[in-house]
Amino acid sequence: MAVYRSRDALAGPLGLDRLAALALPFTRVGRRGYRPAGVDALLHRLAHELRERIRERDRALVENQRIKDALHI
């Protein structure tokens, strides 16, 4: 698995907990940047969607194992 590498706050693996708690730094006064509320909303949405995908994958793995076990009877 590839790991995103950076020299700033995003260094290292970005799991669900880090994604939900991540706070991007503000731009300096007078410089353009993203609105913090918009960035926070996006990060929370990404964390929610990733959490749902992980649940779906886990359910599929359990169902897959159940079917394999049933076929080996």
PDB file of N, H, CA, C and O in Angstrom:
ATOM      1  N   MET A   1       0.840  -1.172   0.000  1.00  0.00           N
ATOM      2  CA  MET A   1       0.000   0.000   0.000  1.00  0.00           C
ATOM      3  C   MET A   1       0.884   1.234   0.000  1.00  0.00           C
ATOM      4  O   MET A   1       1.815   1.330   0.800  1.00  0.00           O
ATOM      5  N   ALA A   2       0.607   2.169  -0.878  1.00  0.00           N
ATOM      6  H   ALA A   2      -0.150   2.091  -1.528  1.00  0.00           H
ATOM      7  CA  ALA A   2       1.367   3.407  -0.936  1.00  0.00           C
ATOM      8  C   ALA A   2       0.953   4.327   0.203  1.00  0.00           C
ATOM      9  O   ALA A   2      -0.218   4.374   0.577  1.00  0.00           O
ATOM     10  N   VAL A   3       1.895   5.042   0.739  1.00  0.00           N
ATOM     11  H   VAL A   3       2.847   5.005   0.434  1.00  0.00           H
ATOM     12  CA  VAL A   3       1.631   5.985   1.823  1.00  0.00           C
ATOM     13  C   VAL A   3       1.919   7.380   1.315  1.00  0.00           C
ATOM     14  O   VAL A   3       2.974   7.633   0.732  1.00  0.00           O
ATOM     15  N   TYR A   4       0.968   8.299   1.541  1.00  0.00           N
ATOM     16  H   TYR A   4       0.112   8.093   2.015  1.00  0.00           H
ATOM     17  CA  TYR A   4       1.161   9.677   1.156  1.00  0.00           C
ATOM     18  C   TYR A   4       2.281  10.273   1.989  1.00  0.00           C
ATOM     19  O   TYR A   4       2.263  10.169   3.216  1.00  0.00           O
ATOM     20  N   ARG A   5       3.247  10.889   1.345  1.00  0.00           N
ATOM     21  H   ARG A   5       3.262  10.973   0.349  1.00  0.00           H
ATOM     22  CA  ARG A   5       4.382  11.486   2.046  1.00  0.00           C
ATOM     23  C   ARG A   5       4.345  13.001   1.899  1.00  0.00           C
ATOM     24  O   ARG A   5       4.096  13.521   0.811  1.00  0.00           O
ATOM     25  N   SER A   6       4.588  13.690   2.977  1.00  0.00           N
ATOM     26  H   SER A   6       4.790  13.267   3.861  1.00  0.00           H
ATOM     27  CA  SER A   6       4.594  15.146   2.958  1.00  0.00           C
ATOM     28  C   SER A   6       5.453  15.652   4.097  1.00  0.00           C
ATOM     29  O   SER A   6       5.714  14.937   5.065  1.00  0.00           O
ATOM     30  N   ARG A   7       5.890  16.899   3.968  1.00  0.00           N
ATOM     31  H   ARG A   7       5.678  17.480   3.182  1.00  0.00           H
ATOM     32  CA  ARG A   7       6.691  17.500   5.038  1.00  0.00           C
ATOM     33  C   ARG A   7       5.824  18.241   6.039  1.00  0.00           C
ATOM     34  O   ARG A   7       6.349  18.810   6.996  1.00  0.00           O
ATOM     35  N   ASP A   8       4.524  18.251   5.848  1.00  0.00           N
ATOM     36  H   ASP A   8       4.098  17.789   5.070  1.00  0.00           H
ATOM     37  CA  ASP A   8       3.648  19.010   6.732  1.00  0.00           C
ATOM     38  C   ASP A   8       2.779  18.088   7.582  1.00  0.00           C
ATOM     39  O   ASP A   8       3.155  16.944   7.837  1.00  0.00           O
ATOM     40  N   ALA A   9       1.626  18.573   8.019  1.00  0.00           N
ATOM     41  H   ALA A   9       1.321  19.503   7.812  1.00  0.00           H
ATOM     42  CA  ALA A   9       0.743  17.837   8.932  1.00  0.00           C
ATOM     43  C   ALA A   9       0.145  16.584   8.307  1.00  0.00           C
ATOM     44  O   ALA A   9      -0.397  15.748   9.030  1.00  0.00           O
ATOM     45  N   LEU A  10       0.225  16.427   6.999  1.00  0.00           N
ATOM     46  H   LEU A  10       0.666  17.106   6.412  1.00  0.00           H
ATOM     47  CA  LEU A  10      -0.377  15.268   6.345  1.00  0.00           C
ATOM     48  C   LEU A  10       0.574  14.087   6.231  1.00  0.00           C
ATOM     49  O   LEU A  10       0.240  13.095   5.583  1.00  0.00           O
ATOM     50  N   ALA A  11       1.750  14.169   6.843  1.00  0.00           N
ATOM     51  H   ALA A  11       2.021  14.975   7.369  1.00  0.00           H
ATOM     52  CA  ALA A  11       2.723  13.085   6.744  1.00  0.00           C
ATOM     53  C   ALA A  11       2.191  11.830   7.430  1.00  0.00           C
ATOM     54  O   ALA A  11       1.498  11.909   8.444  1.00  0.00           O
ATOM     55  N   GLY A  12       2.521  10.683   6.868  1.00  0.00           N
ATOM     56  H   GLY A  12       3.084  10.619   6.044  1.00  0.00           H
ATOM     57  CA  GLY A  12       2.138   9.414   7.462  1.00  0.00           C
ATOM     58  C   GLY A  12       0.784   8.929   6.982  1.00  0.00           C
ATOM     59  O   GLY A  12       0.086   9.641   6.259  1.00  0.00           O
ATOM     60  N   PRO A  13       0.406   7.714   7.381  1.00  0.00           N
ATOM     61  CA  PRO A  13      -0.882   7.157   6.963  1.00  0.00           C
ATOM     62  C   PRO A  13      -2.042   8.016   7.469  1.00  0.00           C
ATOM     63  O   PRO A  13      -2.007   8.528   8.587  1.00  0.00           O
ATOM     64  N   LEU A  14      -3.046   8.162   6.646  1.00  0.00           N
ATOM     65  H   LEU A  14      -3.074   7.746   5.738  1.00  0.00           H
ATOM     66  CA  LEU A  14      -4.192   8.996   6.996  1.00  0.00           C
ATOM     67  C   LEU A  14      -5.399   8.093   7.187  1.00  0.00           C
ATOM     68  O   LEU A  14      -6.158   7.844   6.250  1.00  0.00           O
ATOM     69  N   GLY A  15      -5.569   7.605   8.410  1.00  0.00           N
ATOM     70  H   GLY A  15      -4.953   7.807   9.171  1.00  0.00           H
ATOM     71  CA  GLY A  15      -6.687   6.722   8.718  1.00  0.00           C
ATOM     72  C   GLY A  15      -7.930   7.503   9.082  1.00  0.00           C
ATOM     73  O   GLY A  15      -7.936   8.733   9.042  1.00  0.00           O
ATOM     74  N   LEU A  16      -8.984   6.786   9.436  1.00  0.00           N
ATOM     75  H   LEU A  16      -8.979   5.787   9.468  1.00  0.00           H
ATOM     76  CA  LEU A  16     -10.253   7.427   9.766  1.00  0.00           C
ATOM     77  C   LEU A  16     -10.137   8.435  10.894  1.00  0.00           C
ATOM     78  O   LEU A  16     -10.640   9.554  10.784  1.00  0.00           O
ATOM     79  N   ASP A  17      -9.482   8.050  11.972  1.00  0.00           N
ATOM     80  H   ASP A  17      -9.074   7.141  12.061  1.00  0.00           H
ATOM     81  CA  ASP A  17      -9.376   8.952  13.120  1.00  0.00           C
ATOM     82  C   ASP A  17      -8.586  10.215  12.773  1.00  0.00           C
ATOM     83  O   ASP A  17      -8.982  11.322  13.137  1.00  0.00           O
ATOM     84  N   ARG A  18      -7.473  10.040  12.071  1.00  0.00           N
ATOM     85  H   ARG A  18      -7.151   9.140  11.775  1.00  0.00           H
ATOM     86  CA  ARG A  18      -6.682  11.217  11.679  1.00  0.00           C
ATOM     87  C   ARG A  18      -7.431  12.087  10.700  1.00  0.00           C
ATOM     88  O   ARG A  18      -7.358  13.314  10.778  1.00  0.00           O
ATOM     89  N   LEU A  19      -8.157  11.471   9.772  1.00  0.00           N
ATOM     90  H   LEU A  19      -8.216  10.475   9.708  1.00  0.00           H
ATOM     91  CA  LEU A  19      -8.903  12.235   8.784  1.00  0.00           C
ATOM     92  C   LEU A  19      -9.989  13.070   9.451  1.00  0.00           C
ATOM     93  O   LEU A  19     -10.164  14.243   9.122  1.00  0.00           O
ATOM     94  N   ALA A  20     -10.717  12.471  10.384  1.00  0.00           N
ATOM     95  H   ALA A  20     -10.575  11.518  10.652  1.00  0.00           H
ATOM     96  CA  ALA A  20     -11.784  13.198  11.075  1.00  0.00           C
ATOM     97  C   ALA A  20     -11.237  14.309  11.962  1.00  0.00           C
ATOM     98  O   ALA A  20     -11.896  15.335  12.131  1.00  0.00           O
ATOM     99  N   ALA A  21     -10.046  14.129  12.533  1.00  0.00           N
ATOM    100  H   ALA A  21      -9.511  13.295  12.395  1.00  0.00           H
ATOM    101  CA  ALA A  21      -9.474  15.110  13.445  1.00  0.00           C
ATOM    102  C   ALA A  21      -8.515  16.085  12.770  1.00  0.00           C
ATOM    103  O   ALA A  21      -8.007  16.998  13.423  1.00  0.00           O
ATOM    104  N   LEU A  22      -8.262  15.910  11.491  1.00  0.00           N
ATOM    105  H   LEU A  22      -8.674  15.169  10.961  1.00  0.00           H
ATOM    106  CA  LEU A  22      -7.273  16.720  10.789  1.00  0.00           C
ATOM    107  C   LEU A  22      -7.695  18.173  10.702  1.00  0.00           C
ATOM    108  O   LEU A  22      -8.837  18.472  10.350  1.00  0.00           O
ATOM    109  N   ALA A  23      -6.784  19.075  11.018  1.00  0.00           N
ATOM    110  H   ALA A  23      -5.857  18.833  11.303  1.00  0.00           H
ATOM    111  CA  ALA A  23      -7.015  20.516  10.885  1.00  0.00           C
ATOM    112  C   ALA A  23      -5.913  21.065   9.988  1.00  0.00           C
ATOM    113  O   ALA A  23      -4.740  21.065  10.362  1.00  0.00           O
ATOM    114  N   LEU A  24      -6.291  21.527   8.819  1.00  0.00           N
ATOM    115  H   LEU A  24      -7.244  21.527   8.515  1.00  0.00           H
ATOM    116  CA  LEU A  24      -5.304  22.076   7.897  1.00  0.00           C
ATOM    117  C   LEU A  24      -4.903  23.474   8.357  1.00  0.00           C
ATOM    118  O   LEU A  24      -5.728  24.207   8.902  1.00  0.00           O
ATOM    119  N   PRO A  25      -3.645  23.847   8.143  1.00  0.00           N
ATOM    120  CA  PRO A  25      -3.208  25.167   8.603  1.00  0.00           C
ATOM    121  C   PRO A  25      -3.859  26.286   7.787  1.00  0.00           C
ATOM    122  O   PRO A  25      -4.176  26.115   6.610  1.00  0.00           O
ATOM    123  N   PHE A  26      -4.047  27.430   8.442  1.00  0.00           N
ATOM    124  H   PHE A  26      -3.789  27.568   9.399  1.00  0.00           H
ATOM    125  CA  PHE A  26      -4.598  28.605   7.780  1.00  0.00           C
ATOM    126  C   PHE A  26      -3.527  29.263   6.925  1.00  0.00           C
ATOM    127  O   PHE A  26      -2.333  29.134   7.198  1.00  0.00           O
ATOM    128  N   THR A  27      -3.965  29.971   5.885  1.00  0.00           N
ATOM    129  H   THR A  27      -4.935  30.075   5.663  1.00  0.00           H
ATOM    130  CA  THR A  27      -3.020  30.744   5.084  1.00  0.00           C
ATOM    131  C   THR A  27      -2.685  32.026   5.833  1.00  0.00           C
ATOM    132  O   THR A  27      -3.412  32.434   6.738  1.00  0.00           O
ATOM    133  N   ARG A  28      -1.596  32.646   5.454  1.00  0.00           N
ATOM    134  H   ARG A  28      -1.006  32.314   4.718  1.00  0.00           H
ATOM    135  CA  ARG A  28      -1.216  33.897   6.096  1.00  0.00           C
ATOM    136  C   ARG A  28      -2.193  34.997   5.711  1.00  0.00           C
ATOM    137  O   ARG A  28      -2.885  34.901   4.697  1.00  0.00           O
ATOM    138  N   VAL A  29      -2.242  36.029   6.517  1.00  0.00           N
ATOM    139  H   VAL A  29      -1.680  36.108   7.340  1.00  0.00           H
ATOM    140  CA  VAL A  29      -3.126  37.159   6.262  1.00  0.00           C
ATOM    141  C   VAL A  29      -2.785  37.764   4.897  1.00  0.00           C
ATOM    142  O   VAL A  29      -1.616  37.979   4.577  1.00  0.00           O
ATOM    143  N   GLY A  30      -3.812  38.032   4.107  1.00  0.00           N
ATOM    144  H   GLY A  30      -4.762  37.858   4.367  1.00  0.00           H
ATOM    145  CA  GLY A  30      -3.602  38.628   2.802  1.00  0.00           C
ATOM    146  C   GLY A  30      -3.352  37.643   1.678  1.00  0.00           C
ATOM    147  O   GLY A  30      -3.264  38.050   0.520  1.00  0.00           O
ATOM    148  N   ARG A  31      -3.237  36.366   1.983  1.00  0.00           N
ATOM    149  H   ARG A  31      -3.309  36.036   2.924  1.00  0.00           H
ATOM    150  CA  ARG A  31      -3.015  35.345   0.957  1.00  0.00           C
ATOM    151  C   ARG A  31      -4.300  34.567   0.746  1.00  0.00           C
ATOM    152  O   ARG A  31      -5.137  34.469   1.642  1.00  0.00           O
ATOM    153  N   ARG A  32      -4.443  34.027  -0.429  1.00  0.00           N
ATOM    154  H   ARG A  32      -3.762  34.107  -1.157  1.00  0.00           H
ATOM    155  CA  ARG A  32      -5.636  33.251  -0.740  1.00  0.00           C
ATOM    156  C   ARG A  32      -5.517  31.851  -0.153  1.00  0.00           C
ATOM    157  O   ARG A  32      -4.419  31.322   0.018  1.00  0.00           O
ATOM    158  N   GLY A  33      -6.660  31.269   0.148  1.00  0.00           N
ATOM    159  H   GLY A  33      -7.553  31.699   0.009  1.00  0.00           H
ATOM    160  CA  GLY A  33      -6.661  29.910   0.692  1.00  0.00           C
ATOM    161  C   GLY A  33      -8.077  29.377   0.736  1.00  0.00           C
ATOM    162  O   GLY A  33      -9.008  30.032   0.268  1.00  0.00           O
ATOM    163  N   TYR A  34      -8.243  28.196   1.295  1.00  0.00           N
ATOM    164  H   TYR A  34      -7.487  27.664   1.675  1.00  0.00           H
ATOM    165  CA  TYR A  34      -9.554  27.567   1.396  1.00  0.00           C
ATOM    166  C   TYR A  34     -10.272  28.037   2.648  1.00  0.00           C
ATOM    167  O   TYR A  34      -9.640  28.389   3.644  1.00  0.00           O
ATOM    168  N   ARG A  35     -11.597  28.039   2.589  1.00  0.00           N
ATOM    169  H   ARG A  35     -12.110  27.754   1.779  1.00  0.00           H
ATOM    170  CA  ARG A  35     -12.377  28.368   3.780  1.00  0.00           C
ATOM    171  C   ARG A  35     -12.295  27.180   4.738  1.00  0.00           C
ATOM    172  O   ARG A  35     -12.578  26.050   4.339  1.00  0.00           O
ATOM    173  N   PRO A  36     -11.922  27.411   5.966  1.00  0.00           N
ATOM    174  CA  PRO A  36     -11.795  26.304   6.921  1.00  0.00           C
ATOM    175  C   PRO A  36     -13.070  25.481   7.074  1.00  0.00           C
ATOM    176  O   PRO A  36     -12.993  24.259   7.206  1.00  0.00           O
ATOM    177  N   ALA A  37     -14.228  26.111   7.059  1.00  0.00           N
ATOM    178  H   ALA A  37     -14.291  27.104   6.952  1.00  0.00           H
ATOM    179  CA  ALA A  37     -15.480  25.367   7.224  1.00  0.00           C
ATOM    180  C   ALA A  37     -15.699  24.410   6.048  1.00  0.00           C
ATOM    181  O   ALA A  37     -16.181  23.293   6.237  1.00  0.00           O
ATOM    182  N   GLY A  38     -15.351  24.842   4.856  1.00  0.00           N
ATOM    183  H   GLY A  38     -14.960  25.749   4.703  1.00  0.00           H
ATOM    184  CA  GLY A  38     -15.498  23.982   3.689  1.00  0.00           C
ATOM    185  C   GLY A  38     -14.552  22.798   3.726  1.00  0.00           C
ATOM    186  O   GLY A  38     -14.927  21.676   3.383  1.00  0.00           O
ATOM    187  N   VAL A  39     -13.321  23.057   4.145  1.00  0.00           N
ATOM    188  H   VAL A  39     -13.017  23.968   4.423  1.00  0.00           H
ATOM    189  CA  VAL A  39     -12.332  21.975   4.245  1.00  0.00           C
ATOM    190  C   VAL A  39     -12.761  20.980   5.314  1.00  0.00           C
ATOM    191  O   VAL A  39     -12.685  19.769   5.104  1.00  0.00           O
ATOM    192  N   ASP A  40     -13.214  21.487   6.469  1.00  0.00           N
ATOM    193  H   ASP A  40     -13.276  22.470   6.640  1.00  0.00           H
ATOM    194  CA  ASP A  40     -13.669  20.601   7.548  1.00  0.00           C
ATOM    195  C   ASP A  40     -14.850  19.746   7.099  1.00  0.00           C
ATOM    196  O   ASP A  40     -14.905  18.552   7.393  1.00  0.00           O
ATOM    197  N   ALA A  41     -15.792  20.359   6.386  1.00  0.00           N
ATOM    198  H   ALA A  41     -15.747  21.329   6.146  1.00  0.00           H
ATOM    199  CA  ALA A  41     -16.958  19.606   5.907  1.00  0.00           C
ATOM    200  C   ALA A  41     -16.527  18.496   4.955  1.00  0.00           C
ATOM    201  O   ALA A  41     -17.040  17.379   5.024  1.00  0.00           O
ATOM    202  N   LEU A  42     -15.591  18.801   4.074  1.00  0.00           N
ATOM    203  H   LEU A  42     -15.174  19.708   4.018  1.00  0.00           H
ATOM    204  CA  LEU A  42     -15.100  17.790   3.143  1.00  0.00           C
ATOM    205  C   LEU A  42     -14.403  16.649   3.882  1.00  0.00           C
ATOM    206  O   LEU A  42     -14.625  15.481   3.565  1.00  0.00           O
ATOM    207  N   LEU A  43     -13.575  16.974   4.847  1.00  0.00           N
ATOM    208  H   LEU A  43     -13.395  17.923   5.105  1.00  0.00           H
ATOM    209  CA  LEU A  43     -12.863  15.941   5.601  1.00  0.00           C
ATOM    210  C   LEU A  43     -13.835  15.043   6.356  1.00  0.00           C
ATOM    211  O   LEU A  43     -13.643  13.827   6.398  1.00  0.00           O
ATOM    212  N   HIS A  44     -14.871  15.620   6.949  1.00  0.00           N
ATOM    213  H   HIS A  44     -15.027  16.607   6.914  1.00  0.00           H
ATOM    214  CA  HIS A  44     -15.855  14.811   7.661  1.00  0.00           C
ATOM    215  C   HIS A  44     -16.628  13.924   6.691  1.00  0.00           C
ATOM    216  O   HIS A  44     -16.936  12.775   7.007  1.00  0.00           O
ATOM    217  N   ARG A  45     -16.941  14.459   5.510  1.00  0.00           N
ATOM    218  H   ARG A  45     -16.690  15.393   5.254  1.00  0.00           H
ATOM    219  CA  ARG A  45     -17.635  13.648   4.510  1.00  0.00           C
ATOM    220  C   ARG A  45     -16.759  12.489   4.054  1.00  0.00           C
ATOM    221  O   ARG A  45     -17.235  11.360   3.934  1.00  0.00           O
ATOM    222  N   LEU A  46     -15.473  12.763   3.798  1.00  0.00           N
ATOM    223  H   LEU A  46     -15.087  13.680   3.895  1.00  0.00           H
ATOM    224  CA  LEU A  46     -14.552  11.698   3.385  1.00  0.00           C
ATOM    225  C   LEU A  46     -14.440  10.619   4.450  1.00  0.00           C
ATOM    226  O   LEU A  46     -14.450   9.429   4.139  1.00  0.00           O
ATOM    227  N   ALA A  47     -14.333  11.039   5.717  1.00  0.00           N
ATOM    228  H   ALA A  47     -14.325  12.006   5.970  1.00  0.00           H
ATOM    229  CA  ALA A  47     -14.237  10.068   6.808  1.00  0.00           C
ATOM    230  C   ALA A  47     -15.495   9.219   6.869  1.00  0.00           C
ATOM    231  O   ALA A  47     -15.413   8.004   7.054  1.00  0.00           O
ATOM    232  N   HIS A  48     -16.664   9.846   6.715  1.00  0.00           N
ATOM    233  H   HIS A  48     -16.731  10.832   6.565  1.00  0.00           H
ATOM    234  CA  HIS A  48     -17.933   9.097   6.748  1.00  0.00           C
ATOM    235  C   HIS A  48     -17.997   8.096   5.598  1.00  0.00           C
ATOM    236  O   HIS A  48     -18.348   6.934   5.800  1.00  0.00           O
ATOM    237  N   GLU A  49     -17.658   8.549   4.396  1.00  0.00           N
ATOM    238  H   GLU A  49     -17.373   9.494   4.232  1.00  0.00           H
ATOM    239  CA  GLU A  49     -17.735   7.655   3.241  1.00  0.00           C
ATOM    240  C   GLU A  49     -16.727   6.512   3.340  1.00  0.00           C
ATOM    241  O   GLU A  49     -17.035   5.374   2.983  1.00  0.00           O
ATOM    242  N   LEU A  50     -15.535   6.813   3.819  1.00  0.00           N
ATOM    243  H   LEU A  50     -15.285   7.737   4.109  1.00  0.00           H
ATOM    244  CA  LEU A  50     -14.533   5.760   3.989  1.00  0.00           C
ATOM    245  C   LEU A  50     -14.983   4.749   5.034  1.00  0.00           C
ATOM    246  O   LEU A  50     -14.793   3.545   4.864  1.00  0.00           O
ATOM    247  N   ARG A  51     -15.578   5.239   6.111  1.00  0.00           N
ATOM    248  H   ARG A  51     -15.732   6.217   6.249  1.00  0.00           H
ATOM    249  CA  ARG A  51     -16.091   4.343   7.159  1.00  0.00           C
ATOM    250  C   ARG A  51     -17.161   3.416   6.583  1.00  0.00           C
ATOM    251  O   ARG A  51     -17.179   2.223   6.888  1.00  0.00           O
ATOM    252  N   GLU A  52     -18.051   3.961   5.751  1.00  0.00           N
ATOM    253  H   GLU A  52     -18.036   4.929   5.503  1.00  0.00           H
ATOM    254  CA  GLU A  52     -19.092   3.147   5.123  1.00  0.00           C
ATOM    255  C   GLU A  52     -18.495   2.109   4.181  1.00  0.00           C
ATOM    256  O   GLU A  52     -18.956   0.968   4.156  1.00  0.00           O
ATOM    257  N   ARG A  53     -17.492   2.476   3.417  1.00  0.00           N
ATOM    258  H   ARG A  53     -17.117   3.403   3.438  1.00  0.00           H
ATOM    259  CA  ARG A  53     -16.851   1.527   2.489  1.00  0.00           C
ATOM    260  C   ARG A  53     -16.180   0.390   3.251  1.00  0.00           C
ATOM    261  O   ARG A  53     -16.221  -0.766   2.828  1.00  0.00           O
ATOM    262  N   ILE A  54     -15.567   0.731   4.369  1.00  0.00           N
ATOM    263  H   ILE A  54     -15.533   1.670   4.712  1.00  0.00           H
ATOM    264  CA  ILE A  54     -14.919  -0.300   5.189  1.00  0.00           C
ATOM    265  C   ILE A  54     -15.972  -1.259   5.747  1.00  0.00           C
ATOM    266  O   ILE A  54     -15.753  -2.471   5.767  1.00  0.00           O
ATOM    267  N   ARG A  55     -17.105  -0.733   6.196  1.00  0.00           N
ATOM    268  H   ARG A  55     -17.282   0.251   6.180  1.00  0.00           H
ATOM    269  CA  ARG A  55     -18.190  -1.597   6.695  1.00  0.00           C
ATOM    270  C   ARG A  55     -18.707  -2.506   5.584  1.00  0.00           C
ATOM    271  O   ARG A  55     -18.929  -3.697   5.805  1.00  0.00           O
ATOM    272  N   GLU A  56     -18.900  -1.942   4.387  1.00  0.00           N
ATOM    273  H   GLU A  56     -18.719  -0.975   4.208  1.00  0.00           H
ATOM    274  CA  GLU A  56     -19.376  -2.749   3.262  1.00  0.00           C
ATOM    275  C   GLU A  56     -18.373  -3.851   2.926  1.00  0.00           C
ATOM    276  O   GLU A  56     -18.765  -4.990   2.672  1.00  0.00           O
ATOM    277  N   ARG A  57     -17.097  -3.520   2.924  1.00  0.00           N
ATOM    278  H   ARG A  57     -16.779  -2.595   3.131  1.00  0.00           H
ATOM    279  CA  ARG A  57     -16.062  -4.519   2.639  1.00  0.00           C
ATOM    280  C   ARG A  57     -16.075  -5.613   3.689  1.00  0.00           C
ATOM    281  O   ARG A  57     -15.996  -6.796   3.358  1.00  0.00           O
ATOM    282  N   ASP A  58     -16.174  -5.226   4.957  1.00  0.00           N
ATOM    283  H   ASP A  58     -16.238  -4.265   5.226  1.00  0.00           H
ATOM    284  CA  ASP A  58     -16.181  -6.218   6.038  1.00  0.00           C
ATOM    285  C   ASP A  58     -17.395  -7.138   5.940  1.00  0.00           C
ATOM    286  O   ASP A  58     -17.282  -8.343   6.166  1.00  0.00           O
ATOM    287  N   ARG A  59     -18.560  -6.572   5.601  1.00  0.00           N
ATOM    288  H   ARG A  59     -18.652  -5.594   5.417  1.00  0.00           H
ATOM    289  CA  ARG A  59     -19.755  -7.414   5.426  1.00  0.00           C
ATOM    290  C   ARG A  59     -19.560  -8.379   4.260  1.00  0.00           C
ATOM    291  O   ARG A  59     -19.944  -9.546   4.345  1.00  0.00           O
ATOM    292  N   ALA A  60     -18.969  -7.897   3.182  1.00  0.00           N
ATOM    293  H   ALA A  60     -18.658  -6.949   3.113  1.00  0.00           H
ATOM    294  CA  ALA A  60     -18.730  -8.763   2.019  1.00  0.00           C
ATOM    295  C   ALA A  60     -17.756  -9.885   2.364  1.00  0.00           C
ATOM    296  O   ALA A  60     -17.934 -11.018   1.918  1.00  0.00           O
ATOM    297  N   LEU A  61     -16.733  -9.581   3.150  1.00  0.00           N
ATOM    298  H   LEU A  61     -16.588  -8.661   3.513  1.00  0.00           H
ATOM    299  CA  LEU A  61     -15.773 -10.609   3.553  1.00  0.00           C
ATOM    300  C   LEU A  61     -16.431 -11.679   4.414  1.00  0.00           C
ATOM    301  O   LEU A  61     -16.161 -12.868   4.249  1.00  0.00           O
ATOM    302  N   VAL A  62     -17.290 -11.257   5.328  1.00  0.00           N
ATOM    303  H   VAL A  62     -17.509 -10.290   5.462  1.00  0.00           H
ATOM    304  CA  VAL A  62     -18.005 -12.213   6.179  1.00  0.00           C
ATOM    305  C   VAL A  62     -18.927 -13.084   5.330  1.00  0.00           C
ATOM    306  O   VAL A  62     -18.966 -14.302   5.503  1.00  0.00           O
ATOM    307  N   GLU A  63     -19.671 -12.462   4.413  1.00  0.00           N
ATOM    308  H   GLU A  63     -19.639 -11.473   4.273  1.00  0.00           H
ATOM    309  CA  GLU A  63     -20.567 -13.222   3.535  1.00  0.00           C
ATOM    310  C   GLU A  63     -19.783 -14.180   2.651  1.00  0.00           C
ATOM    311  O   GLU A  63     -20.210 -15.313   2.431  1.00  0.00           O
ATOM    312  N   ASN A  64     -18.649 -13.735   2.147  1.00  0.00           N
ATOM    313  H   ASN A  64     -18.302 -12.814   2.326  1.00  0.00           H
ATOM    314  CA  ASN A  64     -17.794 -14.576   1.320  1.00  0.00           C
ATOM    315  C   ASN A  64     -17.339 -15.807   2.094  1.00  0.00           C
ATOM    316  O   ASN A  64     -17.365 -16.919   1.567  1.00  0.00           O
ATOM    317  N   GLN A  65     -16.929 -15.615   3.328  1.00  0.00           N
ATOM    318  H   GLN A  65     -16.908 -14.711   3.756  1.00  0.00           H
ATOM    319  CA  GLN A  65     -16.487 -16.740   4.148  1.00  0.00           C
ATOM    320  C   GLN A  65     -17.655 -17.685   4.442  1.00  0.00           C
ATOM    321  O   GLN A  65     -17.481 -18.904   4.443  1.00  0.00           O
ATOM    322  N   ARG A  66     -18.847 -17.124   4.693  1.00  0.00           N
ATOM    323  H   ARG A  66     -18.988 -16.134   4.692  1.00  0.00           H
ATOM    324  CA  ARG A  66     -20.019 -17.949   4.951  1.00  0.00           C
ATOM    325  C   ARG A  66     -20.320 -18.836   3.736  1.00  0.00           C
ATOM    326  O   ARG A  66     -20.611 -20.022   3.893  1.00  0.00           O
ATOM    327  N   ILE A  67     -20.252 -18.275   2.544  1.00  0.00           N
ATOM    328  H   ILE A  67     -20.015 -17.312   2.416  1.00  0.00           H
ATOM    329  CA  ILE A  67     -20.517 -19.036   1.335  1.00  0.00           C
ATOM    330  C   ILE A  67     -19.444 -20.124   1.122  1.00  0.00           C
ATOM    331  O   ILE A  67     -19.763 -21.254   0.754  1.00  0.00           O
ATOM    332  N   LYS A  68     -18.191 -19.770   1.356  1.00  0.00           N
ATOM    333  H   LYS A  68     -17.932 -18.852   1.655  1.00  0.00           H
ATOM    334  CA  LYS A  68     -17.102 -20.763   1.213  1.00  0.00           C
ATOM    335  C   LYS A  68     -17.314 -21.928   2.185  1.00  0.00           C
ATOM    336  O   LYS A  68     -17.163 -23.095   1.825  1.00  0.00           O
ATOM    337  N   ASP A  69     -17.669 -21.577   3.430  1.00  0.00           N
ATOM    338  H   ASP A  69     -17.791 -20.628   3.722  1.00  0.00           H
ATOM    339  CA  ASP A  69     -17.901 -22.627   4.431  1.00  0.00           C
ATOM    340  C   ASP A  69     -19.081 -23.519   4.016  1.00  0.00           C
ATOM    341  O   ASP A  69     -19.027 -24.736   4.197  1.00  0.00           O
ATOM    342  N   ALA A  70     -20.123 -22.931   3.472  1.00  0.00           N
ATOM    343  H   ALA A  70     -20.166 -21.943   3.325  1.00  0.00           H
ATOM    344  CA  ALA A  70     -21.298 -23.700   3.051  1.00  0.00           C
ATOM    345  C   ALA A  70     -20.981 -24.628   1.891  1.00  0.00           C
ATOM    346  O   ALA A  70     -21.539 -25.722   1.800  1.00  0.00           O
ATOM    347  N   LEU A  71     -20.099 -24.205   1.013  1.00  0.00           N
ATOM    348  H   LEU A  71     -19.646 -23.317   1.088  1.00  0.00           H
ATOM    349  CA  LEU A  71     -19.748 -25.019  -0.145  1.00  0.00           C
ATOM    350  C   LEU A  71     -18.836 -26.198   0.217  1.00  0.00           C
ATOM    351  O   LEU A  71     -18.736 -27.156  -0.548  1.00  0.00           O
ATOM    352  N   HIS A  72     -18.178 -26.135   1.364  1.00  0.00           N
ATOM    353  H   HIS A  72     -18.259 -25.357   1.986  1.00  0.00           H
ATOM    354  CA  HIS A  72     -17.261 -27.203   1.774  1.00  0.00           C
ATOM    355  C   HIS A  72     -17.950 -28.292   2.593  1.00  0.00           C
ATOM    356  O   HIS A  72     -17.274 -29.161   3.145  1.00  0.00           O
ATOM    357  N   ILE A  73     -19.247 -28.264   2.679  1.00  0.00           N
ATOM    358  H   ILE A  73     -19.795 -27.558   2.231  1.00  0.00           H
ATOM    359  CA  ILE A  73     -19.978 -29.275   3.472  1.00  0.00           C
ATOM    360  C   ILE A  73     -20.042 -30.573   2.721  1.00  0.00           C
ATOM    361  O   ILE A  73     -20.613 -31.545   3.216  1.00  0.00           O
TER     362      ILE A  73
END
